[in-house]
């Protein structure tokens, strides 16, 4: 098993699969040129983006992310201002500083190709990197895939290609593989690959889901490192909410002129109090507005930071993540988990740091199940894989800190995803703004409501989380390509861009 905390990683907005993953892949390619000792021969690099990366790449900043990665930047530490203006910077002298070590000629119009009519059969988020010498001979060629949540995977230069709307032939897609055959193998005391197995472990050993995950995480590395990781995730999420609530920017970039709403909403709700301070709790009679309004605010604040290209925590994607300052090198629904975690912190009596850890460990376990047994990529299964999985994760985390049994936690998580099944990914203009930002707020409150329903029951439920995850995967496979992060259907074609 890999660390479930890999479901919470640092990156930049607006998309984990379209910004963070491509940057990481470009960095891996440029670094490999150094490791192979061929960097001195390279005078040109060419990047071809396929499928969803090509169709919505401009709106997601995929081109800029690739350029930054080729220069040797990683998502956790890249200068976001430099990345925002990297095209203009490189155009000043038509050069790019490859791997941060060699300046080469770079012509954006010829060296970044958006191939909108073809995709790699293995995954819709494919990209090809090619390096040439001064005689135009191919020095190296690599194919990489951004598989969701900032995770990347290397393919082969001869991987098969299909038409953008074609269904992959059997045996060519990652979805056809046995995930146990490709998952990193690491011994942990309590391995699990389904929620049924996870709940059974809890019952067998009289442990909570968070206990199981903690034992596994501390088998991979020291307790101090795990605790520091959890503390860092929480601090980044708090920073991002704070930044989003107090931003001086009024309009999000990209051309749609979408206004930032969180700062004005915060001013209206706060009444001169600081809800972001720990002592500003509802029990102190500070918060007069409804908790749902505050949850909306938390979700919008983080989502707007993400859409503005800020640094964020993927949770499990940027379409579902949290944000703030950099933590360490790692990687689009940005607001759901941070918003629900802030709900716990400000509206639940006796909320404390241990509860935050329990929330994150439990949510991470559920996210691991989605990634292992289905997908968290909007380009692969639609927005149900981003908003839906984050809603499920947040519901599980909140149910756990509210004292829910493993069965109640599973019930909350299942409700969270069940009512997001079939959700399409149809961003207007290819930007993570409409409908993405509001979806965060809606899903955050759905997660809280799912917990209310689960905690009113005894944990028994007819539909299991495993069945719901399998249904999400099957629904995604049946979904037409135009509804899976291509901006070729839905709101993306029915909303006129002005």
TAFEN-V943296 format. One record per pair of residues at least 4 apart in sequence whose C-alpha atoms are under 6 Angstrom apart, sorted by the first residue. I is the first residue (numbers start at 1). GAP is how many residues later the second one is. If there is no record, write none. Layout:
i=I gap=GAP
i=I gap=GAP
This chain:
i=1 gap=184
i=1 gap=185
i=4 gap=360
i=4 gap=361
i=4 gap=364
i=7 gap=308
i=7 gap=309
i=8 gap=305
i=8 gap=306
i=8 gap=307
i=9 gap=304
i=9 gap=305
i=9 gap=321
i=9 gap=322
i=10 gap=66
i=10 gap=302
i=10 gap=303
i=10 gap=320
i=10 gap=321
i=11 gap=9
i=11 gap=64
i=11 gap=65
i=11 gap=300
i=11 gap=301
i=11 gap=320
i=12 gap=63
i=12 gap=298
i=12 gap=299
i=12 gap=300
i=13 gap=293
i=13 gap=294
i=13 gap=296
i=13 gap=297
i=14 gap=46
i=14 gap=292
i=14 gap=293
i=14 gap=295
i=14 gap=318
i=15 gap=4
i=15 gap=303
i=15 gap=317
i=16 gap=4
i=16 gap=5
i=16 gap=133
i=16 gap=134
i=16 gap=301
i=16 gap=302
i=16 gap=316
i=17 gap=4
i=17 gap=129
i=17 gap=131
i=17 gap=132
i=17 gap=133
i=18 gap=44
i=19 gap=43
i=19 gap=46
i=20 gap=55
i=20 gap=130
i=20 gap=311
i=21 gap=125
i=21 gap=129
i=21 gap=131
i=22 gap=44
i=23 gap=42
i=23 gap=43
i=23 gap=46
i=26 gap=40
i=26 gap=43
i=26 gap=44
i=27 gap=4
i=27 gap=42
i=27 gap=43
i=27 gap=45
i=30 gap=40
i=30 gap=69
i=32 gap=4
i=33 gap=5
i=33 gap=6
i=34 gap=5
i=41 gap=92
i=42 gap=90
i=42 gap=91
i=43 gap=61
i=43 gap=90
i=43 gap=91
i=44 gap=87
i=44 gap=88
i=45 gap=85
i=45 gap=86
i=46 gap=65
i=46 gap=83
i=46 gap=84
i=47 gap=65
i=47 gap=81
i=47 gap=82
i=48 gap=65
i=48 gap=79
i=48 gap=80
i=49 gap=4
i=49 gap=5
i=49 gap=65
i=49 gap=66
i=49 gap=78
i=50 gap=4
i=50 gap=65
i=50 gap=69
i=50 gap=76
i=50 gap=77
i=51 gap=65
i=51 gap=67
i=51 gap=68
i=51 gap=73
i=51 gap=113
i=52 gap=4
i=52 gap=72
i=52 gap=73
i=52 gap=434
i=53 gap=4
i=53 gap=72
i=54 gap=60
i=54 gap=61
i=54 gap=62
i=55 gap=61
i=55 gap=431
i=56 gap=374
i=56 gap=430
i=57 gap=4
i=57 gap=5
i=59 gap=371
i=59 gap=372
i=60 gap=371
i=68 gap=5
i=69 gap=4
i=70 gap=28
i=70 gap=29
i=71 gap=26
i=71 gap=27
i=71 gap=28
i=71 gap=29
i=72 gap=27
i=72 gap=28
i=73 gap=5
i=74 gap=4
i=75 gap=256
i=76 gap=250
i=76 gap=252
i=76 gap=253
i=76 gap=254
i=82 gap=4
i=90 gap=4
i=90 gap=5
i=90 gap=6
i=94 gap=11
i=94 gap=12
i=94 gap=13
i=95 gap=9
i=95 gap=10
i=95 gap=11
i=96 gap=7
i=96 gap=8
i=96 gap=10
i=97 gap=5
i=97 gap=6
i=98 gap=4
i=98 gap=5
i=107 gap=4
i=108 gap=4
i=117 gap=47
i=118 gap=44
i=118 gap=45
i=118 gap=46
i=119 gap=5
i=119 gap=42
i=119 gap=43
i=119 gap=45
i=120 gap=6
i=120 gap=41
i=121 gap=39
i=121 gap=40
i=121 gap=41
i=121 gap=47
i=121 gap=51
i=121 gap=52
i=122 gap=50
i=122 gap=51
i=122 gap=52
i=125 gap=20
i=125 gap=21
i=126 gap=18
i=126 gap=19
i=127 gap=16
i=127 gap=17
i=128 gap=14
i=128 gap=15
i=129 gap=12
i=129 gap=13
i=130 gap=10
i=130 gap=11
i=131 gap=7
i=131 gap=8
i=131 gap=9
i=132 gap=4
i=132 gap=5
i=132 gap=6
i=132 gap=7
i=133 gap=4
i=142 gap=15
i=143 gap=12
i=143 gap=13
i=143 gap=14
i=144 gap=9
i=144 gap=10
i=144 gap=11
i=145 gap=7
i=145 gap=8
i=146 gap=6
i=147 gap=4
i=147 gap=5
i=148 gap=228
i=148 gap=229
i=149 gap=167
i=149 gap=168
i=150 gap=181
i=165 gap=316
i=171 gap=5
i=179 gap=4
i=188 gap=28
i=192 gap=5
i=192 gap=6
i=199 gap=207
i=200 gap=4
i=202 gap=4
i=202 gap=5
i=202 gap=6
i=207 gap=4
i=209 gap=153
i=210 gap=4
i=210 gap=148
i=210 gap=151
i=210 gap=152
i=213 gap=4
i=218 gap=4
i=218 gap=5
i=228 gap=4
i=236 gap=87
i=236 gap=88
i=236 gap=89
i=237 gap=85
i=237 gap=86
i=237 gap=87
i=237 gap=101
i=239 gap=85
i=240 gap=4
i=240 gap=62
i=240 gap=83
i=240 gap=84
i=241 gap=57
i=241 gap=60
i=241 gap=61
i=243 gap=4
i=244 gap=57
i=244 gap=58
i=244 gap=61
i=245 gap=17
i=245 gap=18
i=245 gap=21
i=245 gap=56
i=246 gap=17
i=250 gap=9
i=250 gap=10
i=251 gap=6
i=251 gap=7
i=251 gap=8
i=251 gap=9
i=252 gap=6
i=252 gap=56
i=262 gap=4
i=262 gap=35
i=262 gap=38
i=262 gap=39
i=266 gap=4
i=275 gap=5
i=281 gap=65
i=282 gap=4
i=282 gap=5
i=282 gap=65
i=295 gap=44
i=296 gap=145
i=297 gap=4
i=298 gap=41
i=299 gap=36
i=299 gap=37
i=299 gap=40
i=299 gap=141
i=299 gap=142
i=300 gap=4
i=302 gap=32
i=302 gap=33
i=303 gap=31
i=303 gap=32
i=303 gap=134
i=304 gap=4
i=305 gap=5
i=306 gap=4
i=307 gap=125
i=311 gap=12
i=311 gap=13
i=312 gap=10
i=312 gap=11
i=312 gap=12
i=313 gap=8
i=313 gap=9
i=313 gap=10
i=314 gap=4
i=314 gap=7
i=315 gap=5
i=315 gap=6
i=316 gap=5
i=317 gap=4
i=317 gap=15
i=317 gap=16
i=318 gap=14
i=318 gap=15
i=318 gap=16
i=319 gap=13
i=319 gap=14
i=319 gap=15
i=320 gap=12
i=320 gap=13
i=320 gap=14
i=320 gap=15
i=320 gap=16
i=320 gap=66
i=320 gap=67
i=320 gap=70
i=321 gap=12
i=321 gap=13
i=321 gap=14
i=322 gap=12
i=322 gap=13
i=322 gap=16
i=335 gap=4
i=335 gap=105
i=336 gap=104
i=336 gap=108
i=337 gap=57
i=340 gap=104
i=343 gap=4
i=344 gap=4
i=345 gap=6
i=355 gap=46
i=359 gap=38
i=360 gap=4
i=362 gap=35
i=363 gap=30
i=363 gap=31
i=363 gap=33
i=363 gap=34
i=366 gap=27
i=367 gap=26
i=368 gap=4
i=369 gap=4
i=370 gap=4
i=370 gap=5
i=371 gap=4
i=371 gap=5
i=374 gap=99
i=375 gap=10
i=376 gap=9
i=376 gap=10
i=377 gap=8
i=378 gap=4
i=378 gap=5
i=378 gap=7
i=378 gap=106
i=378 gap=107
i=379 gap=105
i=379 gap=106
i=381 gap=4
i=381 gap=95
i=382 gap=42
i=382 gap=43
i=382 gap=102
i=383 gap=4
i=383 gap=40
i=383 gap=41
i=383 gap=42
i=384 gap=4
i=384 gap=36
i=384 gap=37
i=384 gap=39
i=385 gap=4
i=387 gap=4
i=388 gap=29
i=388 gap=32
i=391 gap=25
i=391 gap=52
i=391 gap=56
i=392 gap=21
i=392 gap=24
i=392 gap=25
i=395 gap=17
i=395 gap=18
i=395 gap=52
i=395 gap=56
i=396 gap=13
i=396 gap=16
i=396 gap=17
i=399 gap=5
i=399 gap=10
i=399 gap=52
i=400 gap=4
i=404 gap=4
i=404 gap=5
i=407 gap=52
i=408 gap=46
i=408 gap=51
i=411 gap=43
i=412 gap=38
i=412 gap=39
i=412 gap=42
i=414 gap=4
i=414 gap=51
i=415 gap=35
i=416 gap=31
i=416 gap=34
i=421 gap=51
i=424 gap=59
i=425 gap=58
i=425 gap=59
i=425 gap=60
i=426 gap=57
i=426 gap=59
i=426 gap=61
i=426 gap=64
i=426 gap=65
i=426 gap=66
i=427 gap=4
i=427 gap=7
i=427 gap=60
i=427 gap=65
i=428 gap=6
i=428 gap=64
i=430 gap=57
i=432 gap=4
i=433 gap=4
i=439 gap=4
i=451 gap=4
i=471 gap=4
i=482 gap=4
i=482 gap=6
i=482 gap=7
i=483 gap=6
i=487 gap=5
i=489 gap=4
i=491 gap=4
